[in-house]
Amino acid sequence: MSGAVTPPQGTPKLRIRGLRKAFGSKQVLDGIDLDVASGTSMVVIGGSGSGKSVLLRCILGLIEPDAGSIEVDGVDVLRLRRREREAVNRRIGMLFQNGALFDSLTVWENVAFGLMARRQINRRDAREKAGDVLRQVGLDPSVGLLSPSELSGGMQKRVGLARAIAAQPEILFFDEPTTGLDPIMGAVIDGLIVECVRTLGSTAIAITHDMASATRIGDAAAMLYRGRLVWQGPAASLLESGNPLVDQFTHGRREGPISMELRR
Amino acid sequence: MSGVLSLVASLGAIVLGFVRAAGSLALFALAAVSHLFRPPFYWRNFLSAFVEFAYFSLPVVALTALFSGGVIALQSYTGFARYNAQSAIAGIVVLSVVRELGPVLAGLIVAGRVGSAMAAEIGTMRVTDQIDALGTLSTNPMKYLVTPRLLAGTLALPLLVVVADILGVLGGFIVSVVKLGFSPNAYIANTFSVMQPIDVNVGLVKAAVFGFLIALMGCYNGYHSRGGAQGVGSATTASVVAASILVLAFDYMLTEMFFSR
């Protein structure tokens, strides 16, 4: 947790204000306001193309937003210099949708990549540490010698999770963590995510359109629709939010305000 | 009138597109080179790229050079025998190989073999989010992926060209001695009397420039690939085509710079 700054009491771990991003004439994010309290898990739901991934990539610094602010512990990361931004990113872990494991490296090198990149550890210790983290996500350390292409989809997700938590980040991001997995493996991955977040005491932000996953992972939830957050509330109330957009989405109904958009 | 205007507009769009692409490529190259002077440097990636460039390309470059040297000897003999100028063949072979064929053939072969593989690898990393993942793991993708490959290309191709030069001359020597009946000693003496240090040096400079360009085009096209498997395929093709054209264009420019009178 190096580089952490103690924020004033009551400051959200992550605060987003007026975030806007357009690609050409398409306004993907249209004024996002979002607070995520420290130590909680926020799930952002929304249909394909609603801007979920763009939101995540803006927070991670992979895409530069057109306007707005993104504060981590009260510091606007969009105004930081490159090195300062890199220091903030060291406190962040990310599980990508398809794992995004480096296929030219072995599993243990993937897991320990962040630690070695930060010069926190030599290769021998990194290998031992990777074994420990693999055990933490339910894999045998011997898996570390395999190549990512030799793993099943579920194992790749576990390795991706191991890589994300290896440096014990303060903030964890999950991009569609259960996509492509069968329901049982999805539940297993969700369970691991919840356990890792609780063990590390991290703040988590997950984007998903898997309702079972959303309710399992999230303390709070928000729905993104046409670049705006149209609803925020407890994740437990997702299935009975009273918001017609959320209700239609969470129950997968064909009729409703969203279907009109799909027909255009 | 409107037809003329639309033609001018199309030409303008093409020129603007070209200038934009050239600017983007130049900035990409500048950023990658600047990382050479800012630690950390990823030696493991450099060595892996260097082996890919120099070691695994060696057999095909060596065979191509050997046969090309032999072909030049045969073709020169056909032409020069008409004027009783067979003694010039050794000089023609060594100058052709050392100044032009060695660097250009090695460049074109490496562009097809290594440049394409580089574009495909980096392109796949782009479309599967591996490059974004590097960024989230405190690693600058440019520094990790591009800079080591550029340095490897720049240093490895001159080594390949040294081998190509030797084998190209050897190919000419074998054909001249075995098939055309030249005296081995006279052939070797002629070769060394014609070849000057500048011939070899310029060939090596060309090789370094070609190596840089091949790695640059492979990395640039891969890094900017979009749209899944099709995008990676397009990036691979574009890298080979662009690198091949650049090798030939820079070959002319460097020849003009060093040898024009």
HADDOCK unambig.tbl for C-alpha pairs under 7 A between the chains (distance, minus, plus):
assign (segid A and resid 62 and name CA) (segid B and resid 132 and name CA) 6.82 0.50 0.50
assign (segid A and resid 86 and name CA) (segid B and resid 138 and name CA) 6.42 0.50 0.50
assign (segid A and resid 89 and name CA) (segid B and resid 136 and name CA) 6.41 0.50 0.50
assign (segid A and resid 89 and name CA) (segid B and resid 138 and name CA) 6.84 0.50 0.50
assign (segid A and resid 90 and name CA) (segid B and resid 138 and name CA) 6.10 0.50 0.50
assign (segid A and resid 93 and name CA) (segid B and resid 136 and name CA) 6.87 0.50 0.50
assign (segid A and resid 94 and name CA) (segid B and resid 136 and name CA) 6.84 0.50 0.50
assign (segid A and resid 100 and name CA) (segid B and resid 128 and name CA) 5.86 0.50 0.50
assign (segid A and resid 100 and name CA) (segid B and resid 129 and name CA) 5.38 0.50 0.50
assign (segid A and resid 100 and name CA) (segid B and resid 130 and name CA) 4.82 0.50 0.50
assign (segid A and resid 100 and name CA) (segid B and resid 133 and name CA) 6.55 0.50 0.50
assign (segid A and resid 101 and name CA) (segid B and resid 130 and name CA) 6.46 0.50 0.50
assign (segid A and resid 102 and name CA) (segid B and resid 130 and name CA) 6.22 0.50 0.50
assign (segid A and resid 114 and name CA) (segid B and resid 137 and name CA) 4.76 0.50 0.50
assign (segid A and resid 114 and name CA) (segid B and resid 138 and name CA) 6.50 0.50 0.50
assign (segid A and resid 117 and name CA) (segid B and resid 138 and name CA) 6.44 0.50 0.50
assign (segid A and resid 117 and name CA) (segid B and resid 139 and name CA) 6.37 0.50 0.50
assign (segid A and resid 118 and name CA) (segid B and resid 138 and name CA) 6.67 0.50 0.50
